[in-house]
Structures are given as C-alpha cells and as structure tokens.
C-alpha cells in the first residue's frame, strides 16, 4: 500500500481550471461538485464575482482533466421565489449526489440570516428545479448517499457549534424535505491533523468494503488554518456506523496554487468520480482560487481506513 505522501497522484495538468478559463468576469474557480454523466464529466464550480459574492458555473470534459467552461453561469442566487431571501448573498460549494436516476444538488445559501443548505435537482444539467431549504442556519457541507436505507434518504452534514468542535452528523428523510433522527457520528481528535473541525467533502461512493467518504479536516497553526483531506469508511447497510477513519491525511496543501491564494493552505473537495478500473478521480479547490485533480486507487483508500485507523469519536 502507498504512503500518505503518494496515495493521491496529482494531475500534471493542475490547476485544471482557473479564472482565466471562464468567459465571464470572476475572481476565483474552486470547490466544485463533479459527476460523470453520459460519459462526460460535469463540473459545477464555485466562483467569486468581483463583488465578492459567489455563483456556480459549469464546465465539461471528455477525460476528466481538460475542461471547457460554458458561456453563462449554471446557478445564480434566486431572485423571484421563496429562495431569494436566503440566497441573497450567494450560492456556494455545490455537491452533486446521484440518486434514483437524477442528480440532487446541495449547496450553501448565504444571506443576512446566516448560511443554510438548499436542495435542487436536475436530470440533464440544463434545467434545475429548486426543492427546499433543508436546514436552518448554521449548516454547511451536506452530501446525500446515492441509495436509500430502509426507504429513507440519508445525508451527512456539519452544523455549527461553539460548544463542541465542528463534527459530522447524519440525518434521515422520507421525502428530501423533512429531515430528522439526527445524531453525531464523527468528531475531530485533539492535537490531530483535523482537530479544529471536520466536515463532509464529496458524496460517499460504494465499495466492496463500505461507503467511502472523502472529508476535510482543519488544523489551526500559529500562522492560520490548514485544510487537508481524509478518508472514512461507512458500513454498507448502516451508514451511521463508521468502520474506520484514516488516522493520517490523504492530501495536504503542497503545490504553490494550494499554499498561496485567496485562502492560503487549503485543499477542499466537493466531488469524486469512481472509475471502472478501480481508481477514483478526486477534485479539490486549491487555496479557494483554482481547481485541481488527482487519481487514487480505491483499494488503497479503503485499506487506509481499515489498517491505519483512529476511532470516529
């Protein structure tokens, strides 16, 4: 098995997308949801506009590394329905969750009331239907499992709390609108690479040994915070049960565009694409400024969760 220094092989094309690739004025390109749809890779990326607020753009690729950006943004803050009040300050960090033949889109909606999670759906990435605002403030990083469990949808999320380190919770829903039975299932570890806070990253994907979830963890240093990526393995039948969490990170800021940028020392994922050859493409925002990609062997990540693991809480 590879060490944590090489478990993810960075693409030679990194950064794979920058603001220079976008045909409309933006300051950044980062934190993108990714999915493979009709043999094409669809990237829904976040960009800061020149007023500092965020929108979601779309880029397509044949190989998962060379992307072409569409002429117009994919998702703008709503202005004409019940979502408008809660998206007034921007839409951010979208995840693409394939469920029941469609794609559920979860994203952060910012407003003067704080940040909550909005849910939308699409089948073709041409039309988008907003479904509901599925949390109150302050929630971030909601990802939905690709399958139902006991007839219910299941999600991972990260509510904000000053009483306990930011942790990963699980919630259930019969209809995507009403969520409950919530409980914490994974917490940071003191004086560990993710001790300050953790949060869901990319939507989990199925392996022979469990649901593999790439998450982010944050460590506070004397010169600021460092965002890294880790891996956790959830039980196939009961996703609230975590089989193992890798004790070591799988990706850390190293390249210049990850160490320096809008927010220095950040690698942050919102999307992965598992491939038929046993590899997975992992995508991350570098320093909240550019998009990057890399490839890992799924078995390597699974074994890391099984053999070099720490307790989930």
C-alpha positions as CSV (number, residue, x, y, z in Angstrom):
1,X,0.0,0.0,0.0
2,X,1.2,3.5,-0.8
3,X,2.1,6.0,1.9
4,X,0.0,9.1,2.5
5,X,2.6,11.2,0.6
6,X,1.7,9.5,-2.7
7,X,-1.7,7.9,-2.2
8,X,-3.2,10.6,-4.5
9,X,-1.3,11.2,-7.7
10,X,-1.8,14.8,-8.7
11,X,-2.6,15.6,-12.3
12,X,0.2,17.0,-14.4
13,X,-2.4,19.5,-15.7
14,X,-3.0,21.1,-12.3
15,X,-4.5,23.5,-11.8
16,X,-7.1,22.1,-14.2
17,X,-9.3,25.2,-14.2
18,X,-8.6,28.8,-13.3
19,X,-10.5,32.1,-13.6
20,X,-8.7,32.7,-16.9
21,X,-10.7,29.7,-18.4
22,X,-14.1,31.4,-17.5
23,X,-15.7,33.6,-20.3
24,X,-17.3,35.9,-17.8
25,X,-15.6,38.0,-15.0
26,X,-14.8,36.1,-11.9
27,X,-12.0,36.2,-9.3
28,X,-11.8,32.5,-8.4
29,X,-12.7,29.0,-9.5
30,X,-12.9,26.4,-6.7
31,X,-14.9,23.9,-4.6
32,X,-16.6,22.1,-7.5
33,X,-19.1,19.2,-7.5
34,X,-18.2,16.6,-10.2
35,X,-20.1,13.7,-11.8
36,X,-19.8,11.6,-14.9
37,X,-23.0,12.0,-17.0
38,X,-23.5,10.3,-20.4
39,X,-19.7,9.6,-20.5
40,X,-18.8,13.2,-19.9
41,X,-17.5,14.8,-16.8
42,X,-19.7,17.6,-15.5
43,X,-18.1,20.1,-13.1
44,X,-20.2,22.6,-11.2
45,X,-17.7,25.1,-9.7
46,X,-18.0,28.0,-7.4
47,X,-16.7,31.4,-8.3
48,X,-16.4,34.7,-6.5
49,X,-17.8,37.5,-8.6
50,X,-15.9,40.8,-8.5
51,X,-18.3,42.0,-5.7
52,X,-17.1,39.1,-3.5
53,X,-20.3,37.0,-3.7
54,X,-20.4,33.5,-5.2
55,X,-22.2,31.8,-8.1
56,X,-22.0,28.4,-9.6
57,X,-20.6,27.8,-13.1
58,X,-20.5,24.7,-15.4
59,X,-17.6,23.1,-17.2
60,X,-17.5,19.8,-19.3
61,X,-14.7,17.4,-20.1
62,X,-14.2,14.2,-22.1
63,X,-11.3,12.9,-19.9
64,X,-11.9,14.5,-16.5
65,X,-8.9,16.8,-16.7
66,X,-9.3,19.2,-19.6
67,X,-12.5,21.2,-19.0
68,X,-14.4,23.8,-21.1
69,X,-16.5,26.3,-19.3
70,X,-20.0,27.2,-20.5
71,X,-20.7,30.7,-21.7
72,X,-23.1,31.5,-18.9
73,X,-23.3,30.5,-15.1
74,X,-25.2,27.4,-14.2
75,X,-26.8,28.6,-10.9
76,X,-27.3,32.2,-9.7
77,X,-28.9,33.3,-6.5
78,X,-32.7,33.2,-6.8
79,X,-34.5,36.5,-7.2
80,X,-38.1,35.5,-7.7
81,X,-39.3,32.8,-5.3
82,X,-39.1,31.7,-1.7
83,X,-35.4,31.0,-2.0
84,X,-34.5,34.6,-2.9
85,X,-34.3,35.9,0.7
86,X,-31.9,33.1,1.7
87,X,-29.7,33.1,-1.3
88,X,-29.3,36.9,-1.4
89,X,-25.5,36.8,-0.5
90,X,-24.6,34.0,-2.9
91,X,-24.6,30.3,-3.5
92,X,-21.5,28.2,-2.7
93,X,-19.8,24.8,-2.5
94,X,-22.3,22.7,-4.5
95,X,-22.3,18.9,-4.3
96,X,-23.8,16.6,-7.0
97,X,-25.5,13.5,-5.5
98,X,-26.8,10.9,-8.0
99,X,-29.9,9.3,-6.5
100,X,-32.8,7.4,-8.2
101,X,-31.8,8.3,-11.8
102,X,-31.5,12.0,-11.1
103,X,-28.9,14.4,-9.6
104,X,-29.6,16.0,-6.3
105,X,-27.7,19.3,-5.8
106,X,-26.9,20.5,-2.3
107,X,-25.4,23.9,-1.9
108,X,-24.8,26.6,0.7
109,X,-27.2,29.5,0.6
110,X,-25.9,32.7,2.2
111,X,-27.9,35.7,3.4
112,X,-28.2,38.2,6.2
113,X,-29.8,35.4,8.2
114,X,-26.7,33.2,8.0
115,X,-25.9,30.1,5.9
116,X,-28.3,27.2,5.3
117,X,-28.4,24.3,2.8
118,X,-30.6,24.4,-0.3
119,X,-31.6,21.4,-2.3
120,X,-32.3,21.3,-6.0
121,X,-32.5,18.6,-8.7
122,X,-31.6,18.1,-12.3
123,X,-31.6,15.3,-14.8
124,X,-29.8,16.9,-17.7
125,X,-27.7,19.8,-16.2
126,X,-29.8,22.1,-18.4
127,X,-32.8,22.8,-16.2
128,X,-32.7,23.0,-12.4
129,X,-35.6,22.6,-10.0
130,X,-35.2,24.0,-6.5
131,X,-36.8,21.6,-4.0
132,X,-36.4,23.1,-0.5
133,X,-34.2,24.8,2.1
134,X,-33.4,21.7,4.1
135,X,-31.6,23.1,7.2
136,X,-31.8,26.2,9.3
137,X,-28.7,28.3,10.0
138,X,-25.8,27.5,10.5
139,X,-25.2,24.3,8.4
140,X,-22.7,23.5,5.7
141,X,-21.4,20.6,3.6
142,X,-24.4,18.4,3.1
143,X,-23.9,15.3,1.0
144,X,-26.6,12.7,0.2
145,X,-25.9,9.0,-0.1
146,X,-26.6,7.5,-3.6
147,X,-29.0,4.9,-2.2
148,X,-31.9,4.9,0.3
149,X,-31.7,2.9,3.5
150,X,-34.9,1.5,4.9
151,X,-36.8,3.6,2.4
152,X,-35.3,6.8,3.6
153,X,-32.8,9.2,2.1
154,X,-29.6,9.7,4.2
155,X,-27.3,12.6,4.4
156,X,-24.1,13.7,6.2
157,X,-23.9,17.3,7.3
158,X,-21.9,19.7,9.6
159,X,-23.8,22.0,11.9
160,X,-22.0,24.9,13.5
161,X,-21.5,24.7,17.3
162,X,-19.4,26.7,19.8
163,X,-19.9,24.0,22.5
164,X,-18.1,21.2,20.6
165,X,-15.7,21.0,17.7
166,X,-17.5,21.1,14.3
167,X,-18.3,17.4,13.6
168,X,-20.0,15.2,11.0
169,X,-23.7,14.3,11.7
170,X,-26.1,12.0,10.0
171,X,-29.8,12.7,9.2
172,X,-32.7,10.9,7.5
173,X,-35.7,11.9,5.4
174,X,-38.7,10.2,3.8
175,X,-39.2,12.9,1.1
176,X,-36.0,15.0,0.8
177,X,-37.8,17.9,2.5
178,X,-38.3,16.8,6.1
179,X,-35.1,15.6,7.9
180,X,-34.6,14.2,11.3
181,X,-33.3,11.4,13.6
182,X,-30.1,13.4,13.5
183,X,-27.0,12.4,15.5
184,X,-23.3,13.0,15.5
185,X,-21.2,10.1,14.2
186,X,-17.7,11.5,13.7
187,X,-15.7,14.1,15.6
188,X,-12.2,15.7,15.4
189,X,-9.4,14.3,17.5
190,X,-7.4,16.6,19.9
191,X,-4.0,17.6,18.7
192,X,-4.6,15.7,15.4
193,X,-4.4,17.0,11.8
194,X,-8.2,17.5,11.9
195,X,-8.6,18.7,15.5
196,X,-10.3,22.1,14.8
197,X,-13.1,20.9,12.6
198,X,-14.2,18.3,10.1
199,X,-16.9,18.3,7.5
200,X,-18.4,16.1,4.7
201,X,-16.5,16.5,1.4
202,X,-17.6,14.6,-1.6
203,X,-20.8,12.4,-1.7
204,X,-19.8,8.9,-0.5
205,X,-19.4,6.2,-3.1
206,X,-19.9,2.4,-2.7
207,X,-17.0,-0.1,-2.5
208,X,-17.0,-3.8,-1.6
209,X,-16.0,-3.0,2.0
210,X,-18.2,0.0,2.6
211,X,-19.2,3.5,1.6
212,X,-16.0,5.6,1.1
213,X,-16.3,9.2,2.1
214,X,-13.5,11.8,1.4
215,X,-13.9,14.5,4.0
216,X,-12.0,17.7,5.0
217,X,-10.3,18.4,8.3
218,X,-8.8,21.6,9.7
219,X,-5.8,22.3,11.9
220,X,-5.1,25.6,13.5
221,X,-1.5,26.8,13.4
222,X,0.3,30.0,14.6
223,X,0.0,31.4,11.0
224,X,-3.6,30.3,10.3
225,X,-5.5,27.2,9.5
226,X,-4.6,24.3,7.2
227,X,-7.3,22.3,5.3
228,X,-6.4,18.7,4.4
229,X,-8.4,15.7,3.1
230,X,-9.0,12.4,4.9
231,X,-11.0,9.2,4.3
232,X,-13.7,7.4,6.2
233,X,-15.4,4.1,5.6
234,X,-19.1,3.7,6.4
235,X,-21.0,0.4,6.8
236,X,-22.8,-0.7,3.6
237,X,-26.1,-1.4,5.4
238,X,-25.9,1.2,8.2
239,X,-24.1,4.4,7.1
240,X,-24.3,5.7,10.7
241,X,-21.8,3.0,11.6
242,X,-18.2,4.1,10.7
243,X,-15.9,1.1,10.1
244,X,-12.8,3.2,10.2
245,X,-11.3,6.7,9.8
246,X,-7.8,7.0,8.4
247,X,-5.5,8.3,11.1
248,X,-3.4,10.1,8.5
249,X,-4.5,12.6,5.9
250,X,-4.6,11.6,2.3
251,X,-3.9,15.1,0.8
252,X,-2.4,18.3,2.1
253,X,-1.6,21.7,0.5
254,X,1.8,21.4,-1.3
255,X,1.7,22.9,-4.7
256,X,2.1,26.7,-5.0
257,X,-1.6,27.2,-6.0
258,X,-2.7,25.3,-2.9
259,X,-0.4,27.1,-0.5
260,X,-1.0,30.6,-1.8
261,X,-4.2,32.2,-3.0
262,X,-7.5,33.7,-1.8
263,X,-7.4,31.5,1.3
264,X,-3.9,30.0,1.8
265,X,-3.1,26.4,2.7
266,X,-6.4,24.8,1.6
267,X,-7.3,21.7,-0.3
268,X,-11.1,21.3,-0.2
269,X,-13.1,18.6,-2.0
270,X,-16.8,18.6,-3.1
271,X,-16.6,15.8,-5.7
272,X,-15.1,12.5,-6.7
273,X,-15.7,10.1,-9.6
274,X,-15.1,6.4,-9.0
275,X,-14.0,4.6,-12.3
276,X,-14.5,1.1,-13.5
277,X,-10.7,0.4,-13.4
278,X,-10.6,0.6,-9.6
279,X,-9.4,4.2,-9.4
280,X,-11.1,7.3,-8.3
281,X,-10.7,10.8,-9.6
282,X,-10.6,13.3,-6.7
283,X,-11.2,17.0,-7.3
284,X,-10.3,19.8,-4.9
285,X,-10.2,23.6,-4.7
286,X,-6.7,24.9,-4.2
287,X,-6.5,27.9,-1.8
288,X,-10.1,28.8,-2.7
289,X,-8.7,30.0,-6.0
290,X,-8.3,27.2,-8.6
291,X,-9.5,23.7,-9.3
292,X,-7.2,20.7,-9.1
293,X,-7.5,17.0,-9.7
294,X,-5.8,13.7,-8.8
295,X,-6.2,10.0,-9.0
296,X,-6.0,7.3,-6.3
297,X,-6.6,3.5,-6.1
298,X,-9.8,2.9,-4.3
299,X,-8.4,-0.2,-2.5
300,X,-5.5,2.0,-1.1
301,X,-8.0,4.4,0.4
302,X,-10.1,1.5,1.8
303,X,-7.1,-0.2,3.4
304,X,-6.0,3.0,4.9
305,X,-9.4,3.2,6.7
306,X,-9.1,-0.4,7.8
307,X,-5.5,-0.8,8.8
308,X,-4.3,2.7,9.9
309,X,-7.4,3.9,11.6
310,X,-8.5,6.0,14.5
311,X,-11.8,5.9,16.4
312,X,-14.6,8.0,14.7
313,X,-15.3,9.7,18.1
